[in-house]
Amino acid sequence: MATIPALAGSWAEYPRKIREMHNHHFDSTIWNDFAFRSDDVVVATYAKSGTTWAQQIVGQMLFGGDPELCIGDLSPWLDLRVPPAAEKLGAVAAQTHRRFLKTHLPVDALVFSEQAKYIYVGRDGRDVLWSLHNHHLNATAAWFEVLNDTPGRVGPPIPQADPDIRAYFCGWLETGGGPFWPFWENVRSWWAVRHLPNVHFVHFEALKRDMAGEMRRIADFLEIEVDPARWPAIVEYCGFDWMKANAARVAPAAGAFWEGGAETFIHKGINGRWRDVLSVREIAEYEARALLELGPDCAHWLATGDPA
């Protein structure tokens, strides 16, 4: 997959799709046939940046706090190339509630709607990598089979994860996202559209610091009127402890593709674990790369969660 140059500032107009992305996970062409509704919500992230957390927040606010809600069923990853596009599009078209979907694409590989609302969740790349390693290392044989052997894959298969997390990090940093997909272009492409009126930025660390406050800002952005009587339950169902205890209702496919099940997918939700593993030189290399790829403002936001 080709990378894109850093994008300065923000688009003066709404972005237009200029490429397709395919790999063991992606088939971006599904967006070409997706019929938007005016109230659609799209949760966009690089993987393991807080995607499921944001989906849980949106879903619980839309449904008024429902402990039986199964986010994985209600909010599909549209550009995941399995199941087949026709099946997925049909299921989403049949939904009668306000739809909220998931994407891991950069903006320029996505069909962007002026009417839909987009929530982009960011997280320090080192924290992303620590969560990604757990996700990859604990994937079952069925996970590899589905991604690598289902017809339609473009490009090489996804390999087994290196159990050495430091080596895994160094490989990911050197390749800019391998063996998954490019990291920096995802962040900077969304950063370039952060000022559009239908784009809202959230940071994983900000959610940890003040989840209820961030949830209220999301509700305002999505124009969701939450019943005050239901607010305490909604906040409870979006907390990490509740999600961990009810992981099968939250994780994709109820966690069937990971050793240990859904509790493995909803792992720790902790930032900074890399500090006790990476050397001073390796930390400096990451920070220099972030600055080069993203520029000072975006790199600072990604590392700290300070307002974008």
C-alpha positions as CSV (number, residue, x, y, z in Angstrom):
1,M,0.0,0.0,0.0
2,A,1.4,3.4,-1.0
3,T,1.9,6.0,1.7
4,I,0.8,9.6,1.3
5,P,2.8,12.7,2.1
6,A,2.1,14.7,5.3
7,L,-0.9,16.9,5.0
8,A,-0.5,20.5,6.1
9,G,-3.4,22.3,7.8
10,S,-6.9,21.1,6.9
11,W,-8.8,20.7,3.7
12,A,-10.6,23.8,2.6
13,E,-13.3,21.5,1.2
14,Y,-14.6,18.1,2.2
15,P,-12.1,15.4,1.3
16,R,-12.7,13.1,-1.7
17,K,-11.6,9.5,-2.0
18,I,-8.4,9.2,-4.1
19,R,-7.3,5.6,-3.6
20,E,-8.3,2.1,-2.5
21,M,-6.6,0.1,0.3
22,H,-6.4,-3.7,0.3
23,N,-4.6,-6.1,2.5
24,H,-5.3,-9.1,4.8
25,H,-7.8,-6.9,6.7
26,F,-9.0,-4.2,4.3
27,D,-11.3,-3.8,1.4
28,S,-12.0,-0.1,1.1
29,T,-14.1,-0.5,-2.0
30,I,-17.1,-1.4,0.3
31,W,-17.6,2.4,1.0
32,N,-18.1,3.0,-2.8
33,D,-21.5,1.2,-2.5
34,F,-22.5,2.3,1.0
35,A,-25.7,4.4,1.0
36,F,-25.3,7.0,3.7
37,R,-28.1,8.3,5.9
38,S,-28.0,11.9,7.1
39,D,-27.6,10.9,10.8
40,D,-24.9,8.2,10.4
41,V,-22.0,8.1,12.9
42,V,-18.6,6.8,11.9
43,V,-16.0,5.9,14.6
44,A,-12.6,6.2,13.0
45,T,-9.3,5.1,14.5
46,Y,-6.0,3.3,13.9
47,A,-6.5,-0.1,15.5
48,K,-6.3,-0.4,19.3
49,S,-6.7,3.3,19.8
50,G,-9.9,3.1,21.7
51,T,-12.3,2.1,18.9
52,T,-14.4,-0.3,20.9
53,W,-14.6,2.1,23.8
54,A,-15.9,4.9,21.6
55,Q,-18.4,2.5,20.0
56,Q,-19.6,1.5,23.4
57,I,-20.0,5.1,24.4
58,V,-22.0,6.0,21.3
59,G,-24.1,2.9,21.5
60,Q,-25.0,3.3,25.1
61,M,-26.0,7.0,24.6
62,L,-28.1,6.2,21.6
63,F,-29.9,3.3,23.3
64,G,-30.3,5.1,26.7
65,G,-28.1,2.7,28.7
66,D,-28.7,-0.9,27.9
67,P,-26.6,-3.6,29.6
68,E,-27.7,-6.2,27.0
69,L,-26.3,-4.1,24.1
70,C,-23.9,-6.1,21.8
71,I,-21.8,-3.5,20.2
72,G,-20.0,-6.0,17.9
73,D,-23.3,-6.9,16.3
74,L,-24.7,-3.3,16.1
75,S,-21.6,-1.5,14.9
76,P,-19.7,-3.4,12.2
77,W,-16.2,-2.6,10.9
78,L,-17.3,-1.8,7.4
79,D,-14.0,-1.9,5.6
80,L,-12.9,-5.3,7.1
81,R,-13.0,-7.5,4.1
82,V,-14.9,-10.3,5.8
83,P,-17.8,-11.2,5.8
84,P,-18.5,-10.4,2.1
85,A,-19.4,-6.8,1.2
86,A,-22.9,-7.7,0.0
87,E,-23.8,-9.4,3.2
88,K,-22.4,-6.6,5.4
89,L,-24.1,-3.9,3.3
90,G,-27.4,-5.7,3.5
91,A,-27.2,-6.1,7.2
92,V,-26.4,-2.4,7.8
93,A,-29.1,-1.3,5.3
94,A,-31.6,-3.2,7.4
95,Q,-30.8,-1.4,10.6
96,T,-33.6,0.9,11.7
97,H,-31.8,2.6,14.6
98,R,-29.3,5.5,14.1
99,R,-26.3,3.7,12.7
100,F,-22.8,3.9,14.1
101,L,-20.1,2.2,12.1
102,K,-16.3,1.6,12.5
103,T,-13.4,2.3,10.1
104,H,-9.7,2.0,10.3
105,L,-9.0,3.8,7.0
106,P,-7.2,7.1,6.5
107,V,-9.5,9.8,5.2
108,D,-8.3,9.7,1.5
109,A,-9.3,6.0,1.2
110,L,-12.8,6.6,2.7
111,V,-15.9,7.9,1.0
112,F,-16.6,10.9,3.2
113,S,-20.1,12.2,3.7
114,E,-20.8,15.8,4.5
115,Q,-24.0,14.8,6.4
116,A,-22.5,11.9,8.5
117,K,-20.6,12.7,11.8
118,Y,-17.1,11.4,12.4
119,I,-15.5,10.7,15.7
120,Y,-11.7,10.2,15.5
121,V,-10.0,8.6,18.5
122,G,-6.2,8.9,18.8
123,R,-3.7,7.3,21.1
124,D,0.0,7.4,21.5
125,G,1.6,5.0,19.1
126,R,3.6,3.2,21.8
127,D,0.4,2.5,23.7
128,V,-1.3,1.4,20.5
129,L,1.6,-1.0,19.8
130,W,1.4,-2.6,23.3
131,S,-2.3,-3.2,22.9
132,L,-1.8,-4.4,19.3
133,H,0.8,-6.9,20.4
134,N,-1.6,-8.5,22.8
135,H,-4.3,-8.6,20.1
136,H,-1.9,-10.2,17.6
137,L,0.0,-12.6,19.9
138,N,-3.3,-14.1,21.3
139,A,-5.1,-14.5,18.0
140,T,-6.3,-18.0,17.3
141,A,-5.6,-20.2,14.3
142,A,-9.2,-19.3,13.2
143,W,-8.3,-15.6,13.1
144,F,-5.3,-16.3,10.8
145,E,-7.3,-18.6,8.6
146,V,-10.1,-16.1,8.1
147,L,-7.8,-13.2,7.3
148,N,-5.2,-15.1,5.2
149,D,-7.3,-17.8,3.5
150,T,-10.6,-16.2,2.7
151,P,-10.8,-15.4,-1.0
152,G,-10.1,-11.9,-2.0
153,R,-7.0,-11.2,0.0
154,V,-4.6,-8.7,-1.7
155,G,-1.0,-8.8,-0.7
156,P,0.9,-11.0,1.7
157,P,-0.7,-12.9,4.6
158,I,-0.4,-11.5,8.1
159,P,2.4,-13.4,9.9
160,Q,2.5,-14.7,13.4
161,A,3.4,-12.1,16.0
162,D,6.9,-12.0,17.4
163,P,6.5,-12.8,21.1
164,D,9.3,-10.4,22.0
165,I,7.4,-7.1,22.4
166,R,10.5,-4.9,22.0
167,A,11.4,-6.6,18.7
168,Y,7.7,-6.3,17.7
169,F,7.8,-2.5,18.5
170,C,11.0,-1.9,16.6
171,G,9.6,-3.7,13.5
172,W,6.4,-1.7,13.7
173,L,8.3,1.6,14.1
174,E,10.7,0.8,11.3
175,T,7.9,-0.1,8.8
176,G,5.5,2.6,10.0
177,G,2.8,0.1,11.0
178,G,3.7,-3.4,9.8
179,P,2.5,-6.1,9.7
180,F,-0.8,-4.3,10.0
181,W,-1.1,-1.1,8.0
182,P,0.4,2.4,8.0
183,F,0.1,4.3,11.2
184,W,1.3,7.8,10.6
185,E,-0.7,8.4,7.5
186,N,-3.9,7.4,9.3
187,V,-3.3,10.0,12.1
188,R,-2.2,12.8,9.9
189,S,-5.0,12.3,7.3
190,W,-7.6,12.8,10.1
191,W,-5.6,15.6,11.7
192,A,-5.9,17.5,8.4
193,V,-9.7,17.5,8.6
194,R,-10.1,18.1,12.4
195,H,-11.6,21.5,11.9
196,L,-14.5,20.3,9.7
197,P,-17.9,20.8,11.4
198,N,-18.8,17.1,11.2
199,V,-15.5,15.8,12.7
200,H,-14.9,15.4,16.4
201,F,-11.5,14.5,18.0
202,V,-11.2,12.3,21.1
203,H,-8.1,11.0,22.8
204,F,-7.7,7.8,24.7
205,E,-5.9,9.6,27.5
206,A,-8.6,12.2,27.7
207,L,-11.2,9.5,28.1
208,K,-9.2,8.0,30.9
209,R,-8.8,11.4,32.7
210,D,-12.5,12.5,32.4
211,M,-14.7,9.9,30.7
212,A,-18.0,11.5,31.7
213,G,-16.8,14.9,30.5
214,E,-15.7,13.5,27.1
215,M,-19.0,11.6,26.8
216,R,-21.0,14.8,27.3
217,R,-18.9,16.4,24.6
218,I,-19.6,13.5,22.3
219,A,-23.3,13.6,23.1
220,D,-23.3,17.3,22.2
221,F,-21.5,16.7,19.0
222,L,-23.9,14.0,17.9
223,E,-26.9,16.0,19.2
224,I,-28.0,13.1,21.4
225,E,-30.4,14.1,24.1
226,V,-29.6,11.8,27.0
227,D,-32.2,11.2,29.7
228,P,-30.6,12.6,32.9
229,A,-32.1,9.7,34.9
230,R,-30.2,7.2,32.6
231,W,-26.9,9.0,32.7
232,P,-25.3,7.2,35.7
233,A,-26.1,3.8,34.1
234,I,-24.7,4.9,30.7
235,V,-21.5,6.1,32.3
236,E,-21.3,2.8,34.3
237,Y,-21.7,0.7,31.2
238,C,-18.9,2.6,29.4
239,G,-16.3,2.2,32.2
240,F,-13.4,-0.2,31.6
241,D,-14.3,-2.4,34.5
242,W,-17.8,-2.9,33.3
243,M,-16.7,-3.6,29.8
244,K,-14.1,-6.1,31.0
245,A,-16.6,-7.9,33.1
246,N,-19.1,-8.0,30.2
247,A,-16.5,-8.4,27.4
248,A,-18.5,-10.9,25.4
249,R,-21.1,-8.2,24.7
250,V,-18.4,-5.7,23.7
251,A,-15.7,-7.5,21.8
252,P,-16.1,-8.3,18.0
253,A,-17.5,-11.9,17.5
254,A,-17.8,-12.1,21.3
255,G,-14.0,-12.6,21.4
256,A,-14.1,-15.9,19.6
257,F,-10.9,-15.2,17.6
258,W,-8.6,-14.7,20.6
259,E,-7.1,-17.1,23.1
260,G,-8.9,-16.5,26.4
261,G,-11.9,-15.1,24.6
262,A,-13.4,-11.6,24.9
263,E,-11.5,-10.8,28.1
264,T,-8.3,-11.0,26.1
265,F,-9.6,-8.5,23.5
266,I,-10.7,-6.1,26.3
267,H,-7.2,-6.3,27.8
268,K,-5.9,-3.7,30.2
269,G,-6.8,-0.2,29.0
270,I,-3.5,1.1,30.5
271,N,-1.1,3.6,28.9
272,G,2.6,3.8,29.5
273,R,3.5,0.2,29.8
274,W,6.3,0.7,27.3
275,R,8.2,3.0,29.7
276,D,9.6,0.0,31.6
277,V,10.6,-1.9,28.4
278,L,11.9,0.5,25.8
279,S,15.3,2.1,26.1
280,V,15.9,5.8,26.2
281,R,17.2,5.6,22.7
282,E,14.2,3.7,21.4
283,I,11.8,6.2,23.1
284,A,13.7,9.1,21.5
285,E,13.6,7.3,18.1
286,Y,9.8,7.0,18.3
287,E,9.4,10.7,19.4
288,A,11.6,11.9,16.6
289,R,9.7,9.8,14.0
290,A,6.4,11.2,15.4
291,L,7.6,14.7,15.0
292,L,8.9,14.1,11.5
293,E,5.7,12.3,10.3
294,L,3.1,14.5,12.1
295,G,4.6,17.9,12.8
296,P,4.8,19.4,16.3
297,D,1.1,20.1,17.0
298,C,-0.2,16.7,16.0
299,A,2.7,14.9,17.6
300,H,2.0,16.7,20.9
301,W,-1.7,15.9,20.8
302,L,-1.1,12.3,20.0
303,A,1.4,11.9,22.9
304,T,-0.6,13.8,25.5
305,G,-4.2,14.1,24.6
306,D,-4.1,17.8,25.1
307,P,-6.9,19.6,23.1
308,A,-6.4,19.4,19.4
